[in-house]
Amino acid sequence: MISETLYQRCLPILQDQTLDDEDRTEKLEAFIRAETSATGKELEDTVLDALWRFRKANSDDLTTSPG
């Protein structure tokens, strides 16, 4: 699971609208690899956790905002 601190540091990459999903994932993986000692499955799980957490936060914002 990704720490709150690391997730907050990943937000600029996650929020970058100029990146497609593949580029965002690659940049996120490179960033997390550089910031942590994670490799292999641990790195993959951390990247996926960041992506899912960001998507869930954004979908929750959309479903709870007044329409």
CORLIN-V271241 format. One record per residue. PHI is phi in degrees with one decimal (999 if undefined). BURIAL is # if it has 9 or more other ideal C-beta (glycine too) atoms within 8 Angstrom, else .. D_CENTER is the distance of its C-alpha to the mean C-alpha in Angstrom with 1 decimal. Layout:
PHI/BURIAL/D_CENTER + PHI/BURIAL/D_CENTER
This chain:
999/./11.3 + -79.5/#/8.9 + -73.7/./11.2 + -60.7/./11.1 + -62.1/./12.0 + -66.0/#/9.3 + -59.9/#/6.6 + -60.8/./9.0 + -73.3/#/9.4 + -83.5/#/5.9 + -54.1/#/6.7 + -58.1/./9.3 + -71.0/#/7.4 + -63.5/#/5.3 + -90.2/./8.9 + -71.6/#/10.9 + -72.5/./13.2 + -80.7/./15.0 + -95.0/#/12.6 + -83.4/./13.1 + -58.2/./10.7 + -66.5/./12.1 + -65.0/./12.0 + -61.8/#/8.4 + -63.6/#/7.8 + -64.2/./10.6 + -64.9/#/9.8 + -62.5/#/6.5 + -61.4/#/9.0 + -62.9/./11.7 + -64.3/#/10.2 + -65.4/#/9.4 + -61.1/#/12.8 + -70.6/./14.5 + -88.5/./13.5 + -131.4/#/14.3 + -98.1/./16.9 + -68.7/#/14.8 + -143.7/./16.2 + 56.8/./16.8 + -61.8/./15.8 + -62.6/./14.2 + -64.0/#/11.8 + -59.5/#/11.2 + -64.0/./10.7 + -67.5/#/8.3 + -62.3/#/6.0 + -62.8/./6.9 + -62.1/#/6.7 + -62.5/#/3.2 + -63.0/#/3.7 + -67.0/./7.0 + -63.1/#/6.8 + -65.1/#/5.8 + -64.1/./8.4 + -64.6/./10.7 + -60.9/./10.9 + -72.2/./11.7 + -71.6/./14.1 + -64.5/./15.7 + -61.3/./16.4 + -69.7/./18.0 + -81.6/./20.1 + -100.9/./21.3 + -78.1/./22.2 + -65.7/./25.9 + -111.2/./26.8
